Amino acid sequence: MLAHLQRPLQQGALAEPEQARREAEVVSLDELRALLSQQRPAPHGSSSDLSAFGAAARAGAEETQGDDTDRRETRNPTFTAGVYGKHAGQIEGTTLKLNRHAWSVNRLKEIWAAHQARYEAVAAQVGIPAELIAALHFRESSGNFNTYLHQGDPLGRPAVNHPRNIPVFHRWEDAAIHALSDSHKTGIQDDLDITEDTRDLAALGTYAEYYNGLGYHNRGRVSPYVYSGTDHYTGGKYVRDGFFSSTAVDQQLGVLAMVQVLRGQADSPMAGPDLVLGDRVLREGLRGNDVRELQTLLNGHGAGLTVDGDYGPGTTAAVIRFQRAQGLTTDGQAGEATIAALQDNPGRGQVSDTTEDTDITVSTTSELQGLDLGRALLQEGSHGEKVRALQEALVYMGQGITVDGFYGRSTREAVRWFQRSRGLSADGQVGPDTRAALLERLTGII
């Protein structure tokens, strides 16, 4: 990381979306190029040079990763925790809506096909996924390589738009590395543990929102810079500095939609981070699978919560009651001590008879005795009595799902929760191992 480029963030740089870029300190162009020339085949490398450089960078990454590529990505951010927690809770199941963005999608693919090596060369320098860099570039200047990545102003002349106080660059790569290497950007990147290979969309969405500015986040609004082109964004846009229009609709693709497209996942729902209870300190306002696990454990102590993965006031109150009963600090946050106490004494997995979105409430243990889960593989799209039996078991263990005999997305996520809690592969399918663990768990609590 170009350490000498890291400068303090000027106060107030994140005040509004259009003012989201910091005023960078002036750095000599010759200085920057001298540093780059130490790591590139040539200071003015050709397209083939960049291709070779990108290939070498990927080969080096693969060599150092080894068997780590399948490991679960975990994060425990500090100052970015609020924004990351928001994205972690709302990304799961988000789908793309690209009909009105057909031209942009095709243009994005064309640019990626022609210039992927250039994005990968910059990615290798700054440690950020190439697809994210391409998406930021498309948002800022529709992928024009004659502009600054900072804000889309033309290369080769002083910047006019914010940030203005940046060096004059003549090569897109030099300007892009400068834009991504100031101390604030690298601080966000490090806090989110983002690397060139990061797949966690919540982390990438958080980075993109900071890159554009926290105007939408601070006002509780969905950022089109991040979510335009998905079903999570329906409208609303800052049409000029400090002025938000609820009727305006962003016409550009959002960063996460572009990342999905470039990764060949345009037809797949977005997946949230696979957070396991204990990965982070949980507090009010956070969402995620780990919050669902916490709520389920609290229900085992009679909390009667809806297991929805949303750490709201009810979950805070339930945590305080449990902490008070255990003689712990009653701060309403689920940290290491509180989680350990819950896991050491998980209770009976009770569920409230008022759990929302549940058609059948399991109120007596006799209803669960002799449940037949069958022998066939149960997975998303399955339906019938075996699925209904599975859903009844999951509801009894605290999962707020509908018992309707159809294996939909909510049932899949509840199964993934159970699999993680038993140390199984969280594939969301009920095969022999998961079926045996379910029956074992029910035997232990009935």
N, C-alpha and C positions, 0 to 999 in steps of 0.2 A: 504494500500500500504506500503510495508516495507520501511519506511521513511529513516532508517539509511543506506539503500543500495543505496540511490540516491547520485551519485557523479557527479561532473562537467564533461561534455563531453570534451574529448581531441580534441584540434584544428586539423582539417583536417581529422577527422575520416570518413567523407562521401566522400572522394575524388574519389574513384573508387568502382565499384560493389564488387570486391573481398576484398576491404579494408573498407567495409561499417560498420563493427562492431567496437564499441569503445573498447579501452583498459580498462577493468573494474578494479576497485580497489580491493585489496584482502580483503575478509571478512572471518572471522572464520567460519568454517563449523559448529562447535558446536553452535555458535551464531545464525546462520541461522536456524538450526534445533530447537533450543530452541524457537525461534519465531514461527516456523511452528507448533510445538507441542501444542501451545496454541490454535490453530484453527483447528487441526485435531484430529480424534479419537485416533490415535496412531502415534508415529513418524515413524514407519515402517509399516503403515497400509496395510492390505491385500486388495485384489481386492474387497471383499465385503465391507470392511471399506470405500474404495474410492467410491463405488457405493452409499452407504448410505450418504456419505458426499456430493456427487454431487446432489443426490435427495434432501437433506436438503437445499442446496444452491439454487436449482431451486424453491423449495417451498417458501423460503424466498423472492426470487425475485418476484414471482407471488403475494405474499401477499402484498408487498409494491407497486407493480405497479397498481393494481386495474384496473380502467377503462382507464389508460394511454396508454395501449398497442396499441391503434389505432391512437394515436396522430402522426402527421407528424413530422419526424425527421428534425430538423433545425440545421445548423451549421454556425458559423461565425469565421473561423480560422484566425489566425494572421500570424505567421511565416510559417505555412504550406499552406497558401492560394494559392500560385502559383501552387503547385503540386496538391492540392485538386481541384482547378478550372479546371486543365487539365483533371483529371479523371472524374469530374462531366460532362464535355462536351463531352467526347468520349465514355463513358460506354453505354449510352442509345442505345438499339437495338443490342448491341454486342451479337453474338451467339457463342455457343461452337462448336468446330470442334475436335471431340474426336476419330476419326477413327484410327489414328496412335498411339493413347495413350490408346488403349483398355486394355493392360496389367496393365498399371499404374492405370487406373480407378478401375479395379477389385481389385488390391492390396490395393489401398487407402480405398475402401469400407470394405475390410477384416480387415484392421487395425482399422478402426473406429468402426466396430461392436465389435471387441474384447476389445478395450481400450477406448471407449467413456467416461467412468466414470473417467479415469485418466486425459483426456483432460478437462473434466468439473470441476474436482477438482482444477486444475491449473487456469482455467478460473475464478472460484469463488474467488481465491486469488488475481488475478491481474486485474480483471474487463475487460477482453478481450474475445470476442466470442470464444467458444471452437473450432468451425470449422476453424477459422483463425489460432489458435495455431496448430491444426492438419496439416493445409496446410503448415505452416512455417516448421514444423517438417519434412514433406515429402520432401520439397525442400532441406532442409539442410542435411538429412541423410536417405531419403527413409523410414521414420517412424521407424528407429531403436532406441529402448528405452535404448540401451547401449551407447548412445552418448550424447554429450552436444548439447542442442538446439542452442547455440550460433553459432556453425559452423560445427558440425558433428564429432568432434574429439571423441575418445573413453573416456568413463567415467573412473574414478578411477586412472587417471594419469594426469600429467601436460599437458595442451593444447599445441599443436604444431602450429596450424594455427591461423590466426587472428580472434578474439582476443586471445592472449596467456596468458595474465596476469589475469587469473581468478582463483578462488579457485578450489581445487580438490574436485569434488563431486562424490558420489557413487550411488546416487538415481537420476533418470531422473527428477522427480518432483522438487527436490531442485534446480537442475541446470536450469530447465526451468523457475522457478520463478525468479531466479537470472538474467537470460537472458532478461526477460521482465520487470524488475523492476529498471533498472538504471535510473538516472535522465533524460537522453535524451529520452529514450523510453517513460517514463511516461509523459514527457513534450509534446511529439508528441501526445500521447493518450489523454491528457487533452485538447490540442489545437483543436483536432478533435472531442471532446466530445464522445469518444468511450467508450461504456460500454459493459458488457457481452451480452447484448441483441441487440446491434447495427445491423441494417439490411442494412444500407447505404453502397453500394458496393464502391462508390467513396471514402468514408472515409477508408474502409478496404484496398482498393487498394493503397491509399496514405500511410497508415501505412506500408504496405508490401514493397513499394518502398523505404521508408526511412530505413526499416530494412535491406534491401539488399544494399542500397547505391544509390546515385543520379547520378551515372555516365551516365546512359541512359537519364535521364531527362535533365541533364545539356547540353547534346549534341542533344537534340530534337529528341531522338529515343524512340521507343516503348520498354518498358522493358519486356523481356520474363519471368522474374521472376514473373511478375504480370499477363501478358496476353497470355503466351504460352498456346495453346489448345483452342484459340478463333480465330475468323476471323479477329480480330484486329492485330494479330501478324502473319507476313508472313516470317520473317527471320531476320538475323543479330544478332550477339552475341559477347560479350567480351570473347575471347578464352584464354586470360591471362591478368594479370594486365596491364591496359592502352592500350591494343591492341584489336581493334574492327574489326571483319570480317563481311563484308556485305553478304557473301555467307554461313556462318555457320548458322545452324538452331538449336535452343535449343530443346533437346529431352525430357526434363521434362515437366510436367504439370505446368502451372502457378497458382499462389495463387488464383486468382478469379475463375478460372475454377474449382479448387478443392472445394472452398466454395460453388459454385453452385451445384456441384455433391453431397456434403455432406448434403446440404439442400433439396435434392430431386428436384432440378430445372434444371437438365441438358438439358431438352427439351425446356426450356423457354428462350427468349431473356433477357439479363440483363437490369435492369431498373436503370436509373440515379436518382439522388436525386430529390425530388419534390420541387424544389426551387421556391418560390414565390417572386415577386419583393418586395424588402425591407428587405429580409433576410440577405443581405450582401451588402457591398459597391462594385459596379461594376466598373471595369476598363478594359483597353485594355488587351487582352490575355485570359480573362475569357469566359467560355461557359456555357450554361444551359437554362432551361426554363425561368428563370427570365430575361435573356438577350433578349429572344424572346419577352417577355412582354414589356421590355423597348423599343425595336426597333419598336414595334407596336404603342406605344404611341408617339414616335418620328415621325413616319409616319403620325400620326394625325396632325402634325405641318409641313407637307410637306417635310419630310426628304427624302422620296423615297428610303428607305433602303430595301435590301433583308432580310426578317425575317428568319434568319437561326440560331439564338442563338449563333453566334460567334461575340464577342466584338472586332471587328477589327478597323483599322484606320478610315473607313467610319463612324462607329458608334461613335467613339471618336469625329470626326469632327462635327457630328450632335448634340452631347451633348454640345459641346462648343458653337455652334450657338444658341442652345436653352438657355443655361446659360447666354450668352451675352444678348439675347433678354429679359430675365427675371431679369437682374441685379444681377445675382448670380456669385460666384467665378468661373472663367472659367478654371477649372482644367481638364476637359474632363472625370471626374469620376462621376458616378451616385450615389451620397450619399443621405442622408436623405432629404436635402433641395431640391435637383434636382428632386428626385422621387416625393416628395410632390407637387412640382409645376406642374409636368406633370400630376399627378393624379387629381389635382384640376382643371386642364384645359386640358382634354384629346384630344381636337380637334375633327376632323371629321373622323378619321380612314382612311385617304387617303392612297393609295398605288401607287407606281410608275408604269408607263406603261411599264417599262423595268424589272419588277420583274422576276428573273430567275426561271426556272422550272415551269412556269405557262402557260398553254395552252390558257386559256381564261382570258383576262384582263377586269375587270369590270370598264369601263371608264365613264359610266353615271349612275346616280341614278335610271333612269327609268328601267334599266335592273333588278334591285333588287325589284322593287315594284311588289307585288303579287307573290313573290316566294313561291312555294308550297313545304313544307318539309314533307308533308304526315302525317300519324298518326302512322305508324309502327315504331318499334324500329330500329334505324340505328346504326350499330356497325361494327367493323372490319370484312371484308369479304362481307359486303353488296355492292350492285352495282345498277346502274340505274339512272334515272332522279332525284329522290329525293336526292341521294348522290351528284349528280352534282350541284343541287340547294344549298345544304349545303356547298359544296366547294366554290361556287361563293360568298356566304355570308361571309365565313371565309377569302377569298382573299380580299374582300372589306374592311374587318376589319384589314388587314395588314399581314395576314398569307401567307408565301411564299410556297404554296402547288400547286400541279398539279390538274387542274380541268379536271378529266378524267372519273368521274362517278364511280370510284372504291374506296371503303373505306379501304385504306391501313394504314400503320403505321404512315405516315406523317399526314394523316387526323385525325387519332386518337389523335395524340399529339396536333394538332391544336385545336381539341375539348376540350382536357384537359386544354389547355391554357385558352380557353374561360370560361370553367366551373370555374376554379380558380379565374378568374377575376370577376366573378359574385357571388362568395361565394357558389358555388354548389359542390356537391361531384364529384371529378375529376376522373370519371371512364372511360372516353373516349367514352361513348355511348350517343346517342341522344334519350332520352326518353321524356316524357311529360314536365318535368320541364325544361330541357335544351332547348327543342324546343320553349317553351313559352318565355324563356329568350332571345333566339336568335331573335325571331320575335319582342320582345319588344326593344331590342337593335337596330335592323335595323330600326324600326319605329322612334327611337330617333335620328338617324343620317342621314336618307334619307331626 
